[in-house]
């Protein structure tokens, strides 16, 4: 492991009839381990091997526990009620009873079908795979099964598409899933920007969360299909934030959709039907499945030569390709979509840059940005990609990943659900709603309405970066001390007060000292 697991479980540990084997993946709040069955516990038919997802519901802060339990309940409810061939299977849920191990005692354990790799790993190992159309047909079949059962996935992306040992596909990670109530469902205000339809980027968040339709999954499928078939996103930009802004411009009619020229005509029409400016114009899931299966049976373009008939027979993908992805170390946090890695950072696929400008799906989040941010000093893995990319979006030497991480530590101790009504500050970056209104939009224009909490990290952290980037050049050049700490102090008060005080104002020196301490802690050796 590159870092301690969120829920450390020793090899050989027993829970129910399962014996823990090697670790598979970890996130900020949970960890997944391979397991083998030691008996049947009176339940014949259990598989010989499984994946155990440990979630520490017996320990943690009240806010963390409330949030985590909500996510677990969503996933468990769906997996208990909806059994479909293209959805990952849950065999049972267990609760650890072990007072001698406080970090394990009370943990919830989901016993899940074990996968070999994820689509994220497959694409990282071999972009534009020849079997891409067959994979997409299976993914679309999974969506049709899910929607037909009355549920919305809410977080479809490569990391949440699993490849089994026989090469067949399963949809996974149902933390964001929600049951439809008529035309809508309600999900938490977290999402992966690259796969989020534009109408949800500015949607209001009510007491029950954000309203979502099945058409949101259709948009995500269109993005996924373009990525699988062309190794590029359908909207321009070198970062998720830039592509999000492009999606907004497209939705508002300020820009056109420019799809890759390598897309075959049939797939081009499919992607266009998924990526309409409004939800009302998107193709329905059943009609989408018919078109995808027909395109997968078609000839030519973007590897579209593996037919839907083969998909229906569950024809295996090349096992060597699946195992190669695993052997390359890609079955870690970004590789297996067991739902433990994406909530706090908005579901971003973790990874590092590679040719073509796609930052995701290469490295686990625990390692991403290691040259700029210490990966062994307690910065939650789920936030690292978000922190590093936020700093890169600014491009100023004062606004570093280590500074943003240090400030988040001091502001909230990385608590995404922080609520301080007395100060009117909320979320991981402690935003005051009226102030956040000015910094939540990348175009620098204030929102038309004052946002209401909760403020997810995927919104709060980039807004912090934009504000810091605005502050930095407004600090006087001759101020003594570390410019990064001065920027942090100005975030807590204002750049004008820092300039007037000739440095950190006395009232904020304790705050600045704490930021400086963590800044040093999070900065890699050899950097200043």
C-alpha positions, 0 to 999 in steps of 0.5 A: 500500500502507498498509504495506511488504509482508511479501515486497516484490516489484517490479512487473515481477519475473519468476519462472518464466513469470510477471511480477509486476503489482500487489499484492493482499494481505499478511500477517505472513509472506507477500504475494500479487501479481497476475501475467501469463503471459509464456510457457508454459514448456513447460506449455501450458494455463496461464492468462493471469493468476494470483495469486502467493503469495510465502512467505519460506521462505528467510529467517526465524528457525528457529521461523518457518520451521518453522511456515511450512513446515508451513502451506505443506506442508498447503496444497500437499499438498491443492491437488496432490491434490484438484482440485474445481470449488469449490476454488481451483486451484493451477497450480504451485509455484516457488522463487525463486533470486535471491541478489542479493535476500536477502529473495526468495531461496529464497521459495516461490511458489504460483501460484493461480487469481486471484479478483476478491474474497472473500465478506468483501468482498461482505458488507462492500459489501452485507450480506444480498446477494440472491444469498446463498442461491446463494452458500451453496449453492456454499460447501456444495458445496465443503465436500461436495467437500472432505469427500468427498475425505477432508479437513477445511478447518479455517478456513471463514469469509468471507475464505476464500470467493473470488468469481471473475470469473464470480461463481462461488465457490471455497473457499481458504486451506488452511493449516489443512486436514488429511486425515482418518484415520478420523473425525478429522484433526489441525490446528495449534492456530489457529482463528477464534473466531467460526467455531470449534465449542465443543468445540474451544475447550477441546480438548486439544492433542497432539503432532500438534496438535488433533483435528478432525472434518468437523463442525467445518466444518459448525458454521462453515457454520452461522455463515457462513449466518446471517451471510450471510442476516441480517448478524449472528452467531448467538451474541450479543456485540459482540466475538469474545471475547464471542461465544466465551463465548456459544458455551461457555455454549450448549454447556454448556446454560447458554443457548439458541440465539437465531437472527435472526427474519429467517431463513426457516424452511428456513434456520432449520432448516439453521442449527440442524442445523449449530449443535448443542451437540455434534458428534454431533448435527450434520447430515452434509455430504451431507445438509446440501448437499441441504437447502441446495440445496432451501432455495436453490430455495425462496421467501421470506425472507432473499433466498432466491430464487436457486435451486440449479439456477442454482448448478449452472449456475454462474450468474454473480453480478452482476459490478458487485457484485464489482467494486464491492467491489474498487474500494472497496479491499476486496481487501486483507488481509481481502478475498482468502483466499489464506491469508497473513493469519490464522494468527498471530491465530487467523484473525480476519477483519480489519476495523473496527466498523460498524453491527450490531456486526460488527467484521470484513470492513471494513478491512484488518488493517494499518489496523485500530485506527490511531487507537490503534495505530501501523500503521507501526512493526512491529506485525505486521498479523496481530496488530493486530485481536487486540491492539486488541479485547483492549484494548477488552475490558478497558475500562481507560485503562491497558490500551491497544492500544499497551501490549499491543503493546509488551509482546508486543514485549518479551516475545517479539518477536511470536514465537508459537512462543517456547519457553523451557523453562528459565523454563517460559514459552511463546508470544507472551506468555510464559505459564507454563502454571500461571499461564495456567490462571487467565487463559485463561477469560473467566469468570475461573474457572481451567481444570480442567487445566494447559494444555500448550504451544503456546499460540496468540496467539488464546488468549495475548493475550486472557489477557494482557489479562484479567490486565492488567485485573485488575492495574491497579486493584490498583496503589496510586494514588500510585505515580510514573511511567506507570501503563501501565508499572507495569502491565507491570512487575506483569505481569513480577513482581506488583502486590504487589511493585510496590506494596512497591517504590513503583514499578518494582522495580530488578530490572525497570527494564530491562524497564520501560524497554524497554516504555516505549520501544515504548509511545511508538513504538506510540502514535499522535501526539496520544495519550499 
